[in-house]
Amino acid sequence: MKKNLVMVLAMTLATGIMAQTAAPSLPAPGGGTPTAEAPAPINPAPAPDANVAAPAKPKPAAKPAAKPAAKSAAKSTAKPAPKKPAPAVAEEQGAPFTDGEQAESKQNNVNVRGKAQINSEIVTRLKQGEIVTALSEVKISKPKTDEPSRWVQIKLPEGTHAWVSSAFLDGQNVKPEKLNVRAGASDNYSVIGLLHKGDSVKVISTKGDWTEIEAPTNAFGYVAAHLLAHKEVAPPAPVIATTTTAVPAETTPVVHPPVESQPPVAPPVLAQEPAPAPPQPIIEYIPPPAHRIVTREGTVGDTVSVQAPTYFQLDSLDTGKAIDYLYTTSTNLNLLKYRGFKVLVSGEESLDERWPKTPVLTIQRIQPIQNP
């Protein structure tokens, strides 16, 4: 037993000596004797600190909210609403004109027409600032292209000329019970007034079977409402109130001497000078637009332009182009029956400043001469 313990102790000592010789010697701090140390572990893991909280993991970034697909689809598929076309004639929607109201012309050479239509004949023209009397206002529910929807019926200005049939005049007096006053020398012109039996007219000139006269006071015409302005009536002058001071009554009666009665004396008669005659109005005559009687041959066709004054035109037999716009005021003449026919047309031909290339032919007679 002792022998075994001795051997174990000897081996332990030998192992210690070998360990001291193999381990490197390190200098002691402060210049002391170096001692053998066990090698430190490589990259030792730090011990966790119980007082320090572990770092929080970063949260993932929030994704942007998706736009509603319905709205984006609606924006992409929605189409802008179509704009309504602008009216052909710019009109002021003001207060309507009433009977007896004074109206003023806004422009120079304002047309006064026989009917409330853009293609009606011109009776006369108004100057800028000229005052006329309104009779009523006419509204058209479905006006044509470039045609006003509001018209004002006015009394014709003094000095305007009109026409009557010469067969119904006895010199300057009207023979029948009623006689139409027209805008031109034909039955196709509009009626703009009325005369009665015994009325006297002022004759200007004669043309065939028609007599040009000065229009009567009840004659009327039509003007586009946007060319007239309401004439403001001047307010009445203010009434200035006057005050009188009361005279105090006398306290002592006044005794007047007796007055002898005398016959009344007539006041002297003073010679009165005649009142000056009012100045005569200056009337400026505006001649009507030039007309001429013509006879044309061609084919009745439809107008091409939407701005044409009528629906039918007379086409040339050689070129097929429009010669005249065909116009009539007669309710018995239906030009639709003549469409496509070769005809012979007679009537008054005139030019309008809006259609300078194609004249307007007011039909007095139309005769088909060949079927299409």
C-alpha positions as CSV (number, residue, x, y, z in Angstrom):
1,M,0.0,0.0,0.0
2,K,2.7,2.4,0.9
3,K,4.6,1.4,-2.2
4,N,1.6,2.4,-4.3
5,L,1.2,5.8,-2.6
6,V,4.9,6.5,-3.2
7,M,4.6,5.7,-6.8
8,V,1.6,7.9,-7.3
9,L,3.3,10.8,-5.5
10,A,6.4,10.3,-7.6
11,M,4.4,10.4,-10.8
12,T,2.6,13.5,-9.6
13,L,5.9,15.3,-9.0
14,A,7.3,14.2,-12.3
15,T,4.2,15.5,-14.1
16,G,4.5,18.8,-12.3
17,I,8.2,19.2,-13.2
18,M,7.4,18.5,-16.9
19,A,4.6,21.0,-16.9
20,Q,6.8,23.7,-15.5
21,T,9.5,23.1,-18.2
22,A,7.0,23.1,-21.1
23,A,4.9,26.2,-20.2
24,P,6.5,29.6,-21.4
25,S,7.6,31.9,-18.7
26,L,6.0,35.4,-18.7
27,P,7.4,38.4,-17.0
28,A,5.5,39.4,-13.9
29,P,4.2,42.9,-13.7
30,G,6.5,45.4,-12.1
31,G,9.6,43.4,-13.0
32,G,8.9,40.5,-10.7
33,T,9.6,36.9,-11.2
34,P,7.8,35.4,-14.1
35,T,5.2,32.8,-13.3
36,A,3.5,30.2,-15.4
37,E,-0.1,30.9,-16.5
38,A,-2.6,28.8,-18.2
39,P,-3.3,30.0,-21.8
40,A,-6.4,32.2,-22.1
41,P,-9.2,30.9,-24.2
42,I,-9.5,32.4,-27.8
43,N,-12.4,34.9,-28.3
44,P,-14.3,34.0,-25.1
45,A,-18.0,34.7,-25.4
46,P,-19.1,37.6,-23.1
47,A,-21.4,36.7,-20.3
48,P,-24.9,38.0,-20.6
49,D,-25.7,41.1,-18.5
50,A,-29.0,40.7,-16.7
51,N,-29.3,44.5,-16.2
52,V,-29.1,45.3,-20.0
53,A,-32.1,44.6,-22.2
54,A,-31.6,42.8,-25.4
55,P,-31.9,45.1,-28.5
56,A,-35.3,45.1,-30.1
57,K,-35.6,43.7,-33.5
58,P,-36.5,46.4,-36.2
59,K,-40.1,46.2,-37.4
60,P,-40.7,45.9,-41.1
61,A,-41.7,49.1,-42.9
62,A,-45.4,49.5,-43.4
63,K,-46.5,48.9,-46.9
64,P,-48.2,51.8,-48.7
65,A,-52.0,51.5,-48.8
66,A,-53.2,50.4,-52.2
67,K,-55.3,53.0,-53.9
68,P,-58.9,51.9,-54.5
69,A,-59.1,50.2,-57.9
70,A,-62.6,51.4,-58.4
71,K,-61.7,55.1,-58.3
72,S,-58.6,54.7,-60.6
73,A,-60.6,52.7,-63.0
74,A,-63.4,55.3,-62.9
75,K,-60.9,58.1,-63.6
76,S,-59.3,56.2,-66.5
77,T,-62.6,55.2,-68.1
78,A,-64.6,58.4,-67.4
79,K,-64.9,60.7,-70.5
80,P,-65.5,64.4,-70.3
81,A,-69.1,65.4,-71.0
82,P,-69.4,66.9,-74.5
83,K,-69.7,70.6,-74.6
84,K,-72.8,72.1,-76.0
85,P,-72.3,74.2,-79.1
86,A,-72.4,77.9,-78.7
87,P,-75.5,79.7,-80.1
88,A,-75.0,81.1,-83.5
89,V,-76.3,84.5,-82.4
90,A,-75.2,86.0,-79.2
91,E,-78.3,87.5,-77.5
92,E,-78.8,89.4,-74.3
93,Q,-81.5,87.8,-72.1
94,G,-82.8,91.1,-70.6
95,A,-86.2,92.4,-69.6
96,P,-88.8,92.0,-72.3
97,F,-90.1,95.1,-74.2
98,T,-93.7,96.1,-73.4
99,D,-96.4,98.0,-75.3
100,G,-95.7,101.7,-75.5
101,E,-92.1,101.4,-74.2
102,Q,-89.4,103.6,-75.8
103,A,-86.5,101.7,-77.2
104,E,-83.1,103.0,-78.5
105,S,-81.1,101.6,-81.4
106,K,-77.7,100.3,-80.3
107,Q,-76.0,100.4,-83.7
108,N,-76.1,102.1,-87.0
109,N,-78.1,100.7,-90.0
110,V,-80.2,98.4,-87.9
111,N,-82.6,96.5,-90.2
112,V,-86.4,96.8,-89.6
113,R,-88.0,93.8,-91.3
114,G,-91.5,93.0,-92.5
115,K,-91.7,89.8,-90.4
116,A,-89.9,88.4,-87.3
117,Q,-87.6,86.3,-89.6
118,I,-84.0,86.8,-90.6
119,N,-84.8,86.3,-94.3
120,S,-87.8,88.7,-94.3
121,E,-87.6,91.9,-96.5
122,I,-86.1,95.1,-95.1
123,V,-88.6,97.9,-94.7
124,T,-86.2,100.6,-93.4
125,R,-83.1,101.0,-91.2
126,L,-82.5,102.7,-87.9
127,K,-79.6,105.0,-87.0
128,Q,-77.6,104.6,-83.8
129,G,-79.4,106.2,-80.9
130,E,-82.7,106.5,-82.8
131,I,-85.8,106.2,-80.5
132,V,-88.7,104.0,-81.5
133,T,-91.9,102.9,-79.8
134,A,-92.2,99.2,-79.0
135,L,-95.5,97.4,-79.4
136,S,-94.8,93.9,-78.2
137,E,-92.1,91.2,-78.1
138,V,-92.1,88.0,-80.2
139,K,-90.2,84.9,-79.2
140,I,-89.4,82.1,-81.7
141,S,-89.2,78.6,-80.1
142,K,-87.0,77.1,-82.8
143,P,-85.0,79.8,-84.6
144,K,-83.0,78.9,-87.7
145,T,-79.2,79.1,-87.8
146,D,-77.9,82.7,-87.2
147,E,-81.5,83.8,-86.5
148,P,-82.4,85.7,-83.2
149,S,-85.0,84.1,-81.1
150,R,-86.3,87.4,-79.7
151,W,-87.9,90.1,-81.9
152,V,-89.5,93.4,-81.0
153,Q,-92.5,94.7,-83.0
154,I,-92.1,98.5,-83.3
155,K,-94.0,101.4,-84.9
156,L,-92.3,102.4,-88.1
157,P,-90.4,105.7,-87.9
158,E,-91.9,108.8,-89.4
159,G,-91.1,109.1,-93.1
160,T,-90.9,105.3,-93.8
161,H,-92.4,104.4,-97.2
162,A,-94.8,101.5,-97.9
163,W,-96.9,100.2,-100.8
164,V,-100.6,99.7,-101.7
165,S,-102.4,98.5,-104.7
166,S,-103.2,101.4,-107.1
167,A,-106.5,99.7,-108.1
168,F,-108.0,100.5,-104.6
169,L,-107.1,104.2,-104.5
170,D,-109.3,107.0,-105.7
171,G,-106.7,109.6,-106.1
172,Q,-105.3,109.8,-102.5
173,N,-108.3,108.2,-100.8
174,V,-108.9,104.5,-100.0
175,K,-111.9,103.0,-101.7
176,P,-112.5,99.6,-100.0
177,E,-113.4,98.9,-96.4
178,K,-109.9,97.6,-95.7
179,L,-106.7,97.9,-97.6
180,N,-103.4,96.1,-96.8
181,V,-100.2,98.1,-96.6
182,R,-97.2,96.1,-97.7
183,A,-93.5,96.3,-97.5
184,G,-93.0,96.2,-101.3
185,A,-94.7,96.4,-104.7
186,S,-96.1,92.9,-104.8
187,D,-98.6,90.6,-103.0
188,N,-95.6,88.5,-101.9
189,Y,-94.4,91.2,-99.5
190,S,-95.4,91.2,-95.9
191,V,-98.4,93.2,-94.6
192,I,-97.1,95.9,-92.3
193,G,-100.3,98.1,-91.8
194,L,-103.9,98.5,-92.6
195,L,-106.0,101.4,-94.1
196,H,-109.7,101.9,-94.0
197,K,-112.3,103.4,-96.4
198,G,-111.9,107.2,-96.7
199,D,-108.4,107.3,-95.3
200,S,-106.1,109.8,-97.1
201,V,-102.6,108.7,-98.1
202,K,-99.5,110.7,-99.2
203,V,-98.4,109.4,-102.6
204,I,-94.7,109.2,-103.2
205,S,-94.4,107.4,-106.6
206,T,-96.1,104.7,-108.7
207,K,-94.6,101.4,-110.0
208,G,-96.9,99.4,-112.4
209,D,-100.0,98.5,-110.5
210,W,-98.6,99.7,-107.1
211,T,-98.4,103.0,-105.4
212,E,-95.6,104.0,-103.0
213,I,-97.0,106.0,-100.0
214,E,-95.9,107.3,-96.7
215,A,-96.5,104.6,-94.1
216,P,-99.5,105.2,-91.9
217,T,-99.2,105.7,-88.2
218,N,-100.3,102.1,-87.4
219,A,-97.6,100.5,-89.6
220,F,-95.1,98.3,-87.9
221,G,-92.0,96.3,-88.4
222,Y,-89.7,93.9,-86.5
223,V,-86.2,94.4,-85.1
224,A,-84.0,91.8,-83.4
225,A,-84.3,92.4,-79.6
226,H,-80.5,92.3,-79.0
227,L,-80.1,95.4,-81.2
228,L,-82.4,97.6,-79.1
229,A,-81.9,99.0,-75.6
230,H,-84.5,100.0,-73.1
231,K,-84.8,103.8,-73.0
232,E,-84.7,105.1,-69.5
233,V,-87.4,107.6,-68.6
234,A,-86.2,110.6,-66.7
235,P,-87.6,110.8,-63.2
236,P,-90.0,113.6,-62.4
237,A,-88.6,116.8,-60.9
238,P,-88.8,116.8,-57.1
239,V,-91.5,118.9,-55.6
240,I,-90.1,121.5,-53.2
241,A,-92.3,122.1,-50.3
242,T,-92.8,125.8,-49.4
243,T,-93.7,127.1,-45.9
244,T,-95.7,130.2,-45.2
245,T,-95.5,132.3,-42.1
246,A,-98.9,132.9,-40.4
247,V,-99.7,136.5,-39.9
248,P,-101.0,137.2,-36.4
249,A,-104.5,138.7,-36.3
250,E,-104.9,142.3,-35.3
251,T,-106.3,143.0,-31.9
252,T,-107.7,146.4,-32.8
253,P,-110.4,146.5,-35.6
254,V,-109.5,148.7,-38.5
255,V,-112.4,151.0,-39.7
256,H,-112.2,151.6,-43.5
257,P,-113.9,154.6,-45.0
258,P,-117.0,154.0,-47.2
259,V,-116.2,153.4,-50.8
260,E,-118.6,154.8,-53.4
261,S,-119.9,152.2,-55.8
262,Q,-118.5,152.6,-59.3
263,P,-119.4,150.7,-62.4
264,P,-116.9,147.9,-63.2
265,V,-114.2,148.8,-65.6
266,A,-113.4,146.3,-68.4
267,P,-109.8,145.4,-68.6
268,P,-107.9,146.7,-71.6
269,V,-107.8,144.4,-74.5
270,L,-104.2,143.6,-75.4
271,A,-103.2,142.6,-78.9
272,Q,-101.9,139.1,-78.8
273,E,-99.2,138.0,-81.1
274,P,-99.8,134.8,-83.0
275,A,-97.9,131.8,-81.4
276,P,-94.9,130.8,-83.5
277,A,-95.5,127.7,-85.6
278,P,-93.6,124.6,-84.4
279,P,-90.5,123.7,-86.5
280,Q,-91.2,121.1,-89.1
281,P,-89.4,117.8,-88.6
282,I,-86.5,117.0,-90.9
283,I,-87.2,113.7,-92.5
284,E,-84.3,111.9,-94.1
285,Y,-85.4,109.4,-96.8
286,I,-83.6,106.1,-96.8
287,P,-84.2,104.5,-100.2
288,P,-85.2,100.8,-100.1
289,P,-82.7,98.2,-101.3
290,A,-82.3,98.0,-105.0
291,H,-84.6,95.4,-106.7
292,R,-85.0,94.4,-110.2
293,I,-87.5,92.2,-112.1
294,V,-85.8,89.2,-113.8
295,T,-86.8,85.9,-115.4
296,R,-84.5,82.9,-114.8
297,E,-84.4,79.4,-116.1
298,G,-83.0,76.5,-114.2
299,T,-83.7,73.5,-112.0
300,V,-85.2,73.7,-108.5
301,G,-82.8,72.1,-106.0
302,D,-82.0,72.0,-102.3
303,T,-79.6,74.5,-100.7
304,V,-76.3,73.1,-99.5
305,S,-75.2,75.6,-96.9
306,V,-77.0,75.6,-93.5
307,Q,-76.7,79.4,-93.5
308,A,-78.7,79.9,-96.7
309,P,-81.7,82.1,-96.3
310,T,-84.1,79.5,-97.9
311,Y,-84.4,75.7,-98.3
312,F,-84.5,75.8,-102.2
313,Q,-82.3,77.3,-104.9
314,L,-82.4,77.6,-108.7
315,D,-79.5,75.7,-110.2
316,S,-77.9,76.5,-113.6
317,L,-78.7,74.1,-116.5
318,D,-75.1,74.4,-117.7
319,T,-73.0,74.3,-114.6
320,G,-75.4,72.9,-112.0
321,K,-74.4,75.7,-109.6
322,A,-76.8,77.9,-107.7
323,I,-78.1,81.0,-109.6
324,D,-80.5,82.4,-107.0
325,Y,-82.0,81.5,-103.6
326,L,-85.7,81.0,-104.2
327,Y,-87.9,82.8,-101.7
328,T,-91.7,83.3,-101.4
329,T,-94.0,84.7,-98.8
330,S,-97.1,83.0,-100.3
331,T,-98.7,80.3,-98.4
332,N,-100.2,78.8,-101.5
333,L,-96.8,78.1,-103.2
334,N,-95.1,74.9,-102.1
335,L,-91.6,74.8,-103.7
336,L,-91.2,71.1,-102.6
337,K,-93.5,70.1,-105.5
338,Y,-91.1,71.7,-108.0
339,R,-87.9,70.1,-106.7
340,G,-86.0,68.5,-109.6
341,F,-88.1,70.2,-112.2
342,K,-86.9,72.5,-114.9
343,V,-88.7,75.8,-114.4
344,L,-89.0,79.4,-115.6
345,V,-89.1,81.8,-112.6
346,S,-90.0,85.5,-112.6
347,G,-89.7,87.9,-109.7
348,E,-87.6,90.5,-107.9
349,E,-84.0,89.8,-107.5
350,S,-81.9,91.5,-104.8
351,L,-78.6,91.1,-103.0
352,D,-78.2,90.8,-99.2
353,E,-74.9,91.7,-97.5
354,R,-74.8,88.3,-95.8
355,W,-74.9,86.4,-99.1
356,P,-73.0,88.6,-101.6
357,K,-72.4,85.8,-104.1
358,T,-75.9,84.4,-104.5
359,P,-78.9,86.8,-104.9
360,V,-82.3,86.2,-103.5
361,L,-85.1,85.8,-106.0
362,T,-88.6,86.6,-104.6
363,I,-90.9,84.5,-106.7
364,Q,-93.8,86.2,-108.5
365,R,-94.4,83.5,-111.0
366,I,-93.0,80.0,-111.5
367,Q,-93.8,77.7,-114.4
368,P,-92.5,74.1,-115.0
369,I,-91.3,73.6,-118.5
370,Q,-89.9,70.1,-118.4
371,N,-90.1,67.1,-116.1
372,P,-86.9,65.8,-114.6
